[in-house]
Amino acid sequence: SCERAVRRFRTTADIMIQQKHPEYEQVEHEIKDVENKLSTIYISIGNYRQDVDKITTYYKLVDEIENWHQESSQLLIQIGTEIMHCQTENDAKILLDKVSIAIDQGKEYEREKMKYISTLAVDVFVESLYLL
């Protein structure tokens, strides 16, 4: 693996430095260069993982919102069916209360999810535009 190769290089280089090999200064420079490159790779991998996590979360939330909209459509169809069965003013009031509760819960749910989706979209997609 890459890490193993770097460790072997480092061990060999340390021995050369301790023994004051004629090119030990160049070896020290090479060690620092390799360590800087390795550090950059680790940072890039960490950033990549964060981006993958954000993108995954974004698409899961989009799916969630789409499912929620489908469920909302089904609820409207169900309410339409229940309207036909309302026979008293009390039946209508119960149905109206049910609709009001569903609307209130839905607004809050959608607002929260859309806010989070928007934040993720900016984080993921706007940043990637700058890389182009």
C-alpha positions as CSV (number, residue, x, y, z in Angstrom):
1,S,0.0,0.0,0.0
2,C,1.0,3.6,-0.3
3,E,1.3,4.1,3.4
4,R,3.6,1.1,3.7
5,A,5.8,2.4,0.9
6,V,6.0,5.8,2.6
7,R,6.9,4.2,5.9
8,R,9.7,2.2,4.2
9,F,10.9,5.3,2.5
10,R,10.9,7.2,5.8
11,T,12.7,4.4,7.6
12,T,15.4,4.2,4.9
13,A,15.7,7.9,4.8
14,D,16.0,8.2,8.6
15,I,18.9,5.7,8.5
16,M,20.6,7.7,5.8
17,I,20.2,10.9,7.8
18,Q,21.5,9.3,11.0
19,Q,24.5,8.0,9.1
20,K,25.1,11.4,7.5
21,H,24.9,10.0,4.0
22,P,26.5,12.4,1.5
23,E,23.1,13.3,0.2
24,Y,21.3,13.4,3.6
25,E,20.2,17.0,3.1
26,Q,18.5,16.1,-0.2
27,V,16.9,13.1,1.6
28,E,15.5,15.4,4.4
29,H,14.0,17.6,1.7
30,E,12.5,14.6,-0.1
31,I,11.0,13.4,3.2
32,K,9.3,16.7,3.8
33,D,8.1,16.8,0.2
34,V,6.6,13.2,0.5
35,E,5.0,14.1,3.8
36,N,3.4,17.3,2.4
37,K,2.1,15.4,-0.6
38,L,0.7,12.6,1.7
39,S,-0.9,15.2,3.9
40,T,-2.5,16.8,0.9
41,I,-3.9,13.4,-0.2
42,Y,-5.4,12.8,3.2
43,I,-7.0,16.2,3.2
44,S,-8.4,15.6,-0.3
45,I,-9.8,12.2,0.7
46,G,-11.5,13.8,3.7
47,N,-13.0,16.5,1.6
48,Y,-14.1,14.0,-1.0
49,R,-15.8,11.8,1.7
50,Q,-17.6,14.9,3.1
51,D,-18.8,15.8,-0.4
52,V,-20.0,12.2,-1.0
53,D,-21.9,12.3,2.4
54,K,-23.5,15.6,1.5
55,I,-24.5,14.4,-2.0
56,T,-26.0,11.2,-0.6
57,T,-27.9,13.1,2.1
58,Y,-29.2,15.5,-0.6
59,Y,-30.6,12.8,-2.8
60,K,-32.1,11.0,0.1
61,L,-33.9,14.2,1.1
62,V,-35.1,14.8,-2.4
63,D,-36.5,11.2,-2.5
64,E,-38.1,11.9,0.9
65,I,-39.8,15.1,-0.4
66,E,-41.0,13.3,-3.5
67,N,-42.5,10.5,-1.4
68,W,-44.1,13.1,0.9
69,H,-45.7,14.8,-2.1
70,Q,-47.0,11.4,-3.3
71,E,-48.5,10.8,0.1
72,S,-50.0,14.3,0.2
73,S,-51.7,13.5,-3.2
74,Q,-53.1,10.3,-1.7
75,L,-54.3,12.2,1.3
76,L,-56.1,14.7,-1.0
77,I,-57.7,11.8,-2.8
78,Q,-58.7,10.2,0.5
79,I,-60.2,13.6,1.7
80,G,-62.1,13.9,-1.6
81,T,-63.6,10.5,-1.0
82,E,-64.4,11.3,2.6
83,I,-66.2,14.5,1.6
84,M,-68.7,12.4,-0.2
85,H,-69.5,10.6,3.0
86,C,-70.0,13.7,5.2
87,Q,-73.6,13.7,6.3
88,T,-73.6,16.1,9.1
89,E,-72.0,19.4,10.0
90,N,-69.9,17.6,12.7
91,D,-68.6,15.1,10.0
92,A,-67.5,18.1,7.9
93,K,-65.9,19.8,10.9
94,I,-63.9,16.6,11.8
95,L,-62.7,16.3,8.2
96,L,-61.8,20.0,8.1
97,D,-59.8,19.6,11.4
98,K,-58.0,16.6,9.9
99,V,-57.2,18.6,6.8
100,S,-55.9,21.6,8.9
101,I,-53.7,19.4,11.0
102,A,-52.3,17.7,7.9
103,I,-51.6,21.1,6.2
104,D,-49.9,22.5,9.3
105,Q,-47.7,19.5,9.8
106,G,-46.9,19.4,6.1
107,K,-45.9,23.0,5.9
108,E,-43.4,22.6,8.7
109,Y,-42.1,19.4,7.4
110,E,-41.6,20.7,3.9
111,R,-40.1,24.0,5.1
112,E,-37.5,22.1,7.2
113,K,-36.6,19.6,4.5
114,M,-36.4,22.2,1.7
115,K,-34.2,24.5,3.9
116,Y,-31.8,21.6,4.4
117,I,-31.9,20.5,0.8
118,S,-31.2,24.1,-0.3
119,T,-28.2,24.3,2.1
120,L,-26.8,21.0,0.8
121,A,-27.4,22.0,-2.8
122,V,-25.4,25.2,-2.3
123,D,-22.6,23.3,-0.4
124,V,-22.3,20.6,-3.0
125,F,-23.2,22.0,-6.4
126,V,-22.1,25.6,-6.1
127,E,-18.7,24.6,-4.7
128,S,-18.2,22.1,-7.6
129,L,-18.9,24.9,-10.1
130,Y,-15.9,26.8,-8.8
131,L,-13.7,23.7,-9.5
132,L,-14.6,23.7,-13.2
